[in-house]
Amino acid sequence: MNAAVRAVTRMGIYVGAKVFLIYEGYEGLVEGGDNIKQANWLSVSNIIQLGGTVIGSARCKAFTTRAGRLRAARNLVEHGITNLCVIGGDGSLTGADIFRSEWGELLEELVQDGQISEEVAQENSRLNIVGLVGSIDNDFCGTDMTIGTDSALHRIMEVIDAITTTAQSHQRTFVLEVMGRHCGYLALVSGLASGADWLFIPESPPEDGWEDLMCERLGETRSRGSRLNIIIIAEGAIDRSGKPISSNYVKDVSARSGARSGTRGGRRVPGVTSALSKMGMEAVMALLEATPDTPACVVSLSGNQSVRLPLMECVQVTKDVQKAMDEKRFEEAIQLRGRSFENNWNIYKLLAHQKPAQEKSPFSVAILNVGAPAAGMNAAVRSAVRISICQGHTIYAVSDGFEGLAKGQIREVGWHDVAGWLGRGGSMLGTKRTLPKTCMEKIVENVRKFNIQGLLVIGGFEAYEGVLQLVEARGQYEELCIIMCVIPATISNNVPGTDFSLGSDTAVNAAMESCDRIKQSASGTKRRVFIVETMGGYCGYLSTVTGIAVGADAAYVYEDPFTIHDLKANVEHLTDKMKTDIQRGLVLRNEKCHEHYTTEFLYNLYSSEGKGIFDCRINVLGHLQQGGAPTPFDRNYGTKLGVKAVLWMSEKLEESYCKGRVFANSDDSACVIGLRKKVVAFSPVTELKKVTDFEHRLPQEQWWLNLRLMLKMLANYQISLTEYISGKMEHVTRRTLSIEKGF
């Protein structure tokens, strides 16, 4: 919440508005006095990394009454406040909309009671409302992810990862209860990200007699040699008759399978991403652009785009979900949660337990990792292996990338060979940067020998470039006329055809944690500037997004050219900052942002120009950014990309199968799978070649460059607002919720 409070405050000041912070939620609004304070730029300094909310939050009975809302209106008018940004759940936001609809009547009443003049009422005649949804349960329909959800998922995954070692050592079944009174999102996504054996969510209660089936499943996995079982239960889990299912009951039931059980509860963890800053800035723009005809809206993220959604449309669909659950229309409840929730549920059911394929397919698919290790690679391999087995394909794992393919390091793998891979960092298959052109003959020989008709390559720029080389060699080698797919996996996020590469979220989190620690180390030292070097090659995604997430003063990247004049302006900016209460600076530099302005050069320049005002320190984050365990996002993203890629390949294999063999040489038979805005797209590598800068290993156009504006605004550099692109108003209906939107 603090990241959003900071962004709203600073953007408000940036556009020339007076900004007030209201402490203790609606209670502070009703009580007034010291609970309403004008904010300045420094009021929200150094809060971005803190959990909870620095302005407090409280439930308020008085605001649910008209008399309470009348007092709140009086307090707002007293300060000349006519724009309200509310961060809360559906109850808080519905209350805000009621307040807005009554505003005219409340002012009339205040005039009649002689509390305000007619003139003051006229000046404050309209109240604009914008909402940011804060709820760790992610139970507000129409939004991708509410504020706090990602942090809660991180905490759950930390607990599961910690429990896993205990459970394996002692051969235990663990029952983990997570929050989610009315919504199973946290349980579902953590179940998907941990490969849980059984899952209880309120939207889809288990069939009657589930107890025996669950014990049978647990016993089955034990008999196959598994030392670990995890059962995840949402606190609002119910059976088919609506009766609550408790974690203690599940624990007692699971003991029947002969496993020893334990339970653990998960709570939230503070965390922040650049997304919250983006939403906060968009909220201010929504208020600025509001007209009397504009409905109260909530600001949400759709993929990587800010969107505005009519508040009451979201509230209505959220209520419809609860009504469907109350009336035991469970399938409809899942659909109303949105296509992404439904996809999660279907993929979980598909991958949790092995179901024999209806028939053996004639196809063989090989999987390999190429380039540097990236978190989430193992999750993608696991789901690709398991979905291939469900499809009846023969599935081969190749060690050490294209080099391993040339050397014949190829083995057939089964369902249980990839058990426990989800939470592992790096690459379990092994990975190398070798490109096919160095060993083409041997690769072709092994493709023929193992009768490989599909190649799934998971990796970074080398994976994309390698598949392109194989496609271009098709004219020479008929064996390469097979189906190929690239899953982009690199911390640099520099593969064309996708907005997000697997591993980049973990890298941003690792860099963010390091920068938070660096900032913390300076808390006892005044007037210090840290220059932090991030990885990413020529791609500045990592340093830009980390810069926004940690509140950096500047982030130097190759794609946004800078000169000595810009460096001088940055030094002057930091010099001015040292005169305030916040006597600390953080500057990020992408490793290849400039040939001559190296990290050492920046250190010398800042040290020399800041002499007597501040001193400098250098930190090179290096391979720390490859992260350890993948984030919940990368685990799920990898899982879903693996499934989608194999389903697409299966379709293409069927299309190109004729007379007992596969022959595919069209452009669309070799693609990069990626997330573009919010849609999963398959882009032919031959098409992507036209929009790739091979010298610098970059796509020619990169969406995240728009974020540079936000970074500079929030660091208090004077930038023209004309460059800001406002979010569009979108509607939330049953139809829009059912549209295939990827993840």
Secondary structure, 3 states (H helix, E strand, C coil): CHHHHHHHHHHHHHCCCCCEEECCHHHHHHHCHHHEEECCHHHHCCCCCCCCCCCCCCCCCHHHCHHHHHHHHHHHHHHCCCEEEEEECHHHHHHHHHHHHHHHHHHHHHHHCCCCCHHHHHHCCCCEEEEEEECCCCCCCCCCCCECHHHHHHHHHHHHHHHHHHHHHHCEEEEEEECCCCCCHHHHHHHHHHCCCEEECCCCCCCCCHHHHHHHHHHHHHHCCCCCEEEEEECCCECCCCCECCHHHHHHHHHHHCCEEEEEECCCCCCCCHHHHHHHHHHHHHHHCCCCCCCCEEEEEECCEEEEEEHHHHHHHHHHHHHHHHCCCHHHHHHHCCHHHHHHHHHHHHHHCCCCCCCCCCCEEEEEEECCCCCCHHHHHHHHHHHHHHCCCEEEEECCHHHHHHHCCEEECCHHHHCCCCCCCCCCCCEECCCHHHCHHHHHHHHHHCCCCEEEEEECHHHHHHHHHHHHCCCCCHHHCCEEEEEEECCCCCCCCCCCCECHHHHHHHHHHHHHHHHHHCCCCCCEEEEEEECCCCCCHHHHHHHHHHCCCEEECCCCCCCHHHHHHHHHHHHHHCCCCCCEEEEEEECCCCCCCCHHHHHHHHHHHCCCCCEEEEEECHHHHHCCCCCHHHHHHHHHHHHHHHHHHHHHHHHCEECCEECCCCHHHEEEEEEECCEEEEEEHHHHHHHEECCCCEECCCHHHHHHHHHHHHCCCCCCHHHCCCCEECCCCHHHHHCCCCC
